[in-house]
Amino acid sequence: MKFITTCTFLISLVLFSSVFISPEIFRYAGLLPFLIPVVLLVNILLLGLLALAWRRLALIPLLTLIIGYKFLIITFQLNPKPERREGLQVLTYNAHLFDYKRKTTGEIETNVFTWLKDHPAQVKVFQEFYQDQTSSARNALKILSESEEKDYFYHVVDGNERKRSYGMAIFSDYPIVNEGVVFDTRHSNGAIFADILVKKDTIRIYNVHLQSMAIPAESLDEYEKVKQVYRQTLGKLHRGSLARAEQLSILIEHLSNSPHRVILMGDLNEIPYSHAYFSLSQKLKNAFEVAGRGFGFTYNRVLFFLRIDHIFASPELAPVYFNTHREVDYSDHYPVTAAFTWDGMEL
């Protein structure tokens, strides 16, 4: 038991340290953090077994969990439920091109637009946003801006803006006074920003969609398929983590030069146990950690235990509410919302 406990301790330290190493420096740094939940669970079990046996050896897994306390609080939260939602409410949603079809008829399901329009968030950002100018039922810009009564910034990644296109979008109840593109891969990923004027305060909103994890979720439903693709998947995970590390460097430099307080949200394609997550956490607060409850999983496919959609904000902005809307299951991602307050805030 001493050997197992010591080995677990050493392995845990290596895995905990891996989040501070960029995949650009060490090629496997992006893969090692996936094992952190496993070693956390093993240490909890060891602590329980050794404590019940009154073994002093229990101090080792206890020390491991103390060292890795940050990983525990980013995994599960029990923050109190707010009595009311106040402050600036924001929403992020990977819309999966709004490509939802009814199982019975095969027709396009547009009820999601009603939910998104009715949600009280004053700022809404979308990744994989599909725009169809030729169809009133799928003219997402017109629908979500309520016939352009609300300000929006739509950045086309591909397609014809006058007909059909897809990209990233930011909608705001408040005036957008500045906007721009941080980076654009000309595929489906990128980062954009919009500065919104909230009474006397200007807040910079980042809408981020980092490089995909490239996990073929549909091939993970059956064991035989898993065997066929796991080597390819590991390679794609590595290449994806490397691309995200490069994109993250651009993003952090941009937000570090922001003249305003920022709210950064979107599909980061990064689990909380990652170099990207910890790099952003050094500059920004994560809303789930401060105001979330439960595990906050955001992925709506077979890998349901992933939380890859995140909301970060400047330290001056206090998260007072956080929710993952698992009842809205159209896309392969759930919408995520949060609310922020700050000193001198006026809405």
PyMOL commands that set and color helices and strands:
alter all, ss='L'
color gray80, all
select helices_A, chain A and resi 2-18+32-52+56-67+69-73+96-98+111-118+140-144+217-220+223-256+275-281+287-291
alter helices_A, ss='H'
color red, helices_A
select strands_A, chain A and resi 77-78+88-94+123-132+151-159+164-172+176-184+190-198+201-209+261-267+285-286+293-294+309-313+318-324+336-341
alter strands_A, ss='S'
color yellow, strands_A
deselect
rebuild
show_as cartoon
